[in-house]
Amino acid sequence: MGSKTLFKWSKQITSSQVGKLIKAEKDLQKALIIFDSATAEYTNGFRHDHSTFGLMIRRLVSANQFRSAEALLDRMKEEKCSVTEDIFLSVCRGYARVHRPLDSVRVFEKMEEYQCKPTDKSYITIFGILVEENQLKVAFRFYKYMRKAGIPASVVSLNILIKALCKNSSSMAAALQIFREMPDHGCTPDSYTYGTLINGLCKLGKIGEAKELFRDMGTKGCLPSVVTYTCLIRGLCQSNNLEEAVELFEEMKCKGINPNVLTYSSLMDGFCKGGRSSQAMELLDSMVSKRHLPNMITYSTLLHGLCEEGKLREALEILDRMKLQGLKPDAGHYGKIITCSCNVSKFHEAANFLDEMVLGGISPNRITWSLHVRIHNAVVQGMCNSGNLTQAFQLYLSMRTRGFSIDEGTFDTLVKCICKKGDLHKAYRIVDEMVLDGCIPDYGIWNAVVEGFWDRTKVREPAELLQAELMGEIGDEQYG
């Protein structure tokens, strides 16, 4: 790496000066040049300490340059610069952020090699990372290792353990048992403990037990937080106890606990699933008036509910609000709008949204392929039935070009509509492509083609013979 500086150093370089320059420099590579040049260009004896090393390591970790960050850890060891616990944990948390929890464990295990003895904070951090990333088997082994290492039980560590146990229905009873035994370890359950258990019970559909635990909070003098209320409101909505959810929502506001975006979205989801999307829209307006910005979950919930009720105009309003907020609709959002448009016979609008998807760069992938196939087939059939045959045929050609499979119903509708228009060559082409795709034309399709030829005087007799021959073949298949 080059050592040429982008500025003039003072005669006496200090860690504070180097730190300020690294923080001020937005470009990471230039920040590295500053870091290196502090020791490379001047022979004033300046050496990096844990503060400048730590700052540079955190910059590298934030840019996911983990190899370089760990190289600086090695350099600290070589230069006999003490590596603090917080520096190690910044690397561990960085790996957790990109869902590499086992690398977090690996870095943790290196701490003592660098003469850095991990404290309770490090053990609990790694334990929390493993649980958060669903590495539960490793997490439980690590918890046993913690206890053998003499790390005492605390509210924080027991809360993490309870969270891990709440992730599976088979271990929910164990989570409740640990909760009941917490006072024996000198630990008093807090709102996080209750919230974790209530959330776990709600996910299992055990709403009665969740409500009982919620009431228990009040008797123990533990005030429920917005997270606790939200967990129970979501659980009540998912179990179709919508009125209770609304009552709880009003209760939390009366107690001065402000709902957050997730609270509003959970209740909106309940309204939408209960066929009450109008109330969900009112709740959206209330949410915005409280200066809570809707997120993708909020908009997806509303779109689904409105489209299920056939409220296309309101659904389009939500789609526009998403775009104005800078959120990009995905294939699922467009799929709901297109399906709703087809359900209310707005096939031209549905076709326009298909074009908008393409222009917006929303291409099918492994997950959304079947959705793209389904909505394209629906639009082709809808446009045929509504008399827009030219556009339907163009979309059909586009589907073949893009490799989308054509439903038998789409082939059937296209052939019959085209035959009625008298374009028999085009109909024959589609039947031919149908056979190439492995679909066998049924009696209705062959009959439509034959009837198309029927009125043509010169082919009347051959058509009659073809029809008789086809009828004979169908009869042989059925009775032979």
VENCOR-V811799 format. One record per pair of residues at least 24 apart in sequence whose ideal C-beta (glycine too) atoms are under 10 Angstrom apart, sorted by the first residue. I is the first residue (numbers start at 1). J is the second residue. Records with the same first field share a line. If there is no record, write none. Layout:
I->J, J
This chain:
1->29, 32, 33, 35, 36, 37, 40
2->29, 32, 33, 36, 37, 40
3->33, 36, 37, 38, 39, 40, 41
4->33, 37, 40, 41
5->30, 33, 34, 36, 37, 38, 40, 41, 42
6->30, 33, 34, 37
7->34, 37
9->34, 37, 38, 41, 42, 44, 46
10->42, 44
11->42, 44
12->42, 44, 46
13->37, 38, 39, 41, 42, 44, 45, 46, 47
14->38, 46, 52
15->46, 47, 48, 49, 50, 51, 52, 53, 55
16->51, 52
17->46, 52
18->46, 48, 49, 51, 52, 55, 56
19->48, 49, 51, 52, 54, 55, 56
20->55
21->52
22->52, 55, 56, 58, 59
23->55, 59
25->59
28->56, 59, 60, 62, 63, 65, 68
29->63
31->55, 56, 59, 60, 63
32->56, 59, 60, 65, 68, 72
35->59, 60, 72
39->79
47->79, 80, 81
48->72, 75, 76, 79, 81
49->76, 79, 81, 82
50->76, 81, 82, 83, 84, 86, 87
51->84, 87
52->81
53->79, 81, 82, 83, 84, 87
54->81, 83, 84, 86, 87, 88, 90
55->87, 90
57->83, 87, 88, 90, 91, 94
58->86, 87, 90, 91, 93, 94
60->90, 91, 94
61->87, 90, 91, 92, 93, 94, 95, 97, 98
62->90, 94, 97
63->94
64->94, 95, 97, 98, 100
65->94
66->91, 94, 95, 98, 100, 103, 107
69->94, 95, 107
70->103, 106, 107, 110
73->107, 110, 111, 113, 114, 116
74->110, 114
76->114, 116
77->110, 113, 114, 115, 116
80->115
81->114
82->114, 115, 116
83->110, 111, 113, 114, 115, 116
84->114, 116
85->111, 116, 117, 118, 119, 121, 122, 125
86->116, 121, 122
87->111, 114, 116
88->114, 116, 118, 122, 125
89->118, 121, 122, 125, 126, 129
92->122, 125, 126, 129
93->125, 126, 128, 129
95->129, 133
96->125, 126, 128, 129, 130, 132, 133
97->129
99->132, 133, 134
100->129, 133
101->126, 129, 130, 131, 132, 133, 134, 135, 138, 139
102->129, 130, 133, 135, 138
104->129, 130, 133, 135
105->129, 130, 135, 138, 142
108->142
118->149, 151
119->151
120->146, 149, 150, 151, 152, 154, 156, 157
121->156
122->151
123->147, 149, 150, 151, 157
124->151, 154, 156, 157, 159, 160
125->156, 160
127->151, 156, 157, 160, 161, 164
128->156, 157, 159, 160, 163, 164
129->160
130->160, 164
131->159, 160, 161, 162, 163, 164, 165, 166, 167
132->160, 163, 164
134->164, 167
135->164
136->164, 165, 167, 168, 171
139->163, 164, 167
140->164, 165, 171
152->185, 186, 187
153->178, 181, 182, 184, 185, 186, 187
154->185, 186, 187
155->182, 185, 186, 187, 188, 189, 190, 192, 193
156->187, 190, 192
157->185, 187
158->182, 185, 187, 189, 193
159->187, 189, 190, 192, 193, 194, 195, 196, 197
160->192, 196
162->189, 192, 193, 194, 196, 197, 200
163->192, 193, 195, 196, 197, 199, 200
164->196
165->196, 197, 200
166->196, 197, 198, 199, 200, 201, 203, 204
167->200, 203
168->200, 204
169->200, 203, 204, 205, 206
171->200
172->197, 200, 201, 203, 204, 206, 209
175->200, 201
176->200, 201, 209, 213
179->213
188->220, 221, 222
189->213, 216, 217, 220, 222
190->217, 222, 223, 225
191->217, 222, 223, 224, 225, 226, 227, 228
192->222, 225, 227, 228
193->217, 222, 228
194->220, 222, 223, 224, 225, 227, 228, 231, 232
195->224, 225, 226, 227, 228, 229, 230, 231, 232
196->227, 228, 231
197->228, 231
198->224, 227, 228, 229, 230, 231, 232, 234, 235
199->227, 228, 230, 231, 232, 234, 235
200->231, 235
201->231, 232, 235
202->231, 232, 233, 234, 235, 236, 237, 238, 239
203->231, 234, 235, 238
204->235
205->235, 238, 239
206->235, 239
207->232, 235, 236, 238, 239, 240, 241, 244
208->239
210->235, 236, 239
211->235, 236, 241, 244, 248
214->248
223->255, 257
224->248, 251, 252, 255, 257
225->252, 257
226->252, 257, 258, 259, 260, 262, 263
227->260, 262, 263
228->252, 257
229->253, 255, 257, 259, 260, 263, 266
230->257, 259, 260, 261, 262, 263, 264, 265, 266, 267
231->262, 263, 266
232->266
233->259, 262, 263, 264, 266, 267, 269, 270
234->262, 263, 265, 266, 267, 269, 270
235->266
236->266, 267, 270
237->266, 267, 268, 269, 270, 271, 272, 273, 274
238->266, 269, 270, 273
239->270
240->270, 273, 274
241->270
242->267, 270, 271, 273, 274, 276, 279
243->270, 274
245->269, 270, 271, 274
246->270, 271, 279, 283
249->283
258->290, 292
259->283, 286, 287, 290, 292
260->287, 290, 292
261->287, 292, 293, 294, 295, 297, 298
262->292, 295, 297, 298
263->287, 292
264->288, 290, 292, 294, 295, 297, 298, 301
265->292, 294, 295, 296, 297, 298, 299, 300, 301, 302
266->297, 298, 301
267->301
268->294, 297, 298, 299, 301, 302, 305
269->297, 298, 300, 301, 302, 304, 305
270->301, 305
271->301, 302, 305
272->301, 302, 303, 304, 305, 306, 307, 308, 309
273->301, 304, 305, 308
274->305
275->305, 308, 309
276->305, 309
277->301, 302, 303, 304, 305, 306, 307, 308, 309, 311, 314, 315, 318
278->305, 306, 309, 311, 314
279->305
280->305, 306, 314
281->305, 306, 311, 314, 317, 318
284->318, 321
288->321
293->325, 327
294->318, 321, 322, 325, 327
295->322, 325, 327
296->322, 325, 327, 328, 329, 330, 333
298->322, 327
299->325, 327, 329, 333
300->329, 330, 332, 333, 336
303->329, 332, 333, 334, 335, 336, 337, 340
304->332, 333, 336, 340
305->336
306->336, 337, 340
307->333, 335, 336, 337, 338, 339, 340, 341, 343, 344
308->336, 339, 340, 343
309->340
310->340, 343, 344
311->340, 344
312->337, 340, 341, 343, 344, 346, 349, 350
313->344
315->340, 341
316->340, 341, 349, 353
319->353, 356
323->360
328->360, 361, 362
329->353, 356, 357, 360, 362
330->357, 360, 362, 368
331->357, 360, 362, 363, 364, 365, 367, 368, 369, 371, 372, 375
332->362, 367, 368, 371
333->357, 362
334->360, 362, 368, 371, 372, 375
335->368, 371, 372, 374, 375, 378
336->371, 375
337->375
338->371, 374, 375, 376, 378, 379, 382
339->371, 374, 375, 378, 379
341->375, 378, 379, 382
342->375, 378, 379, 381, 382, 383
343->378, 382
345->382, 385, 386
346->382, 386
347->378, 379, 380, 381, 382, 383, 384, 385, 386, 387, 388, 391, 392
348->379, 382, 383, 386, 388, 391
349->379
350->375, 376, 378, 379, 382, 383
351->376, 379, 380, 382, 383, 388, 391, 392, 394, 395
352->379
353->379
354->379, 380, 395, 398
355->395, 398
358->398, 402
363->402
364->402, 403, 404
369->403, 404, 405
370->405
372->399, 402, 404
373->399, 402, 403, 404, 405, 406, 407
374->404, 407
375->404
376->402, 404, 405, 406, 407, 410
377->404, 405, 406, 407, 408, 409, 410, 411, 413
378->407, 409, 410
379->410
380->404, 406, 407, 409, 410, 411, 413, 414
381->407, 409, 410, 411, 412, 413, 414, 417
382->413
383->413, 414, 417
384->410, 412, 413, 414, 415, 416, 417, 418
385->413, 416, 417
387->417, 421
388->417
389->414, 417, 418, 420, 421, 423, 426
390->421
392->417, 418
393->417, 418, 423, 426, 430
396->430, 433
397->433
400->433, 437
405->437, 438, 439
406->430, 433, 434, 437, 439
407->439
408->434, 437, 439, 440, 441, 442, 445
410->434, 439
411->435, 437, 439, 441, 442, 445
412->439, 441, 442, 444, 445, 448
414->445
415->441, 444, 445, 446, 448, 449, 452
416->444, 445, 447, 448, 449, 451, 452
417->448
418->448, 449, 452
419->445, 447, 448, 449, 450, 451, 452, 453
420->448, 451, 452
421->452
422->452, 455, 456
423->452
424->448, 449, 452, 453, 456, 459
427->452, 453
428->452, 453
441->470
442->474
443->470, 471, 474
446->470, 471, 473, 474
447->471
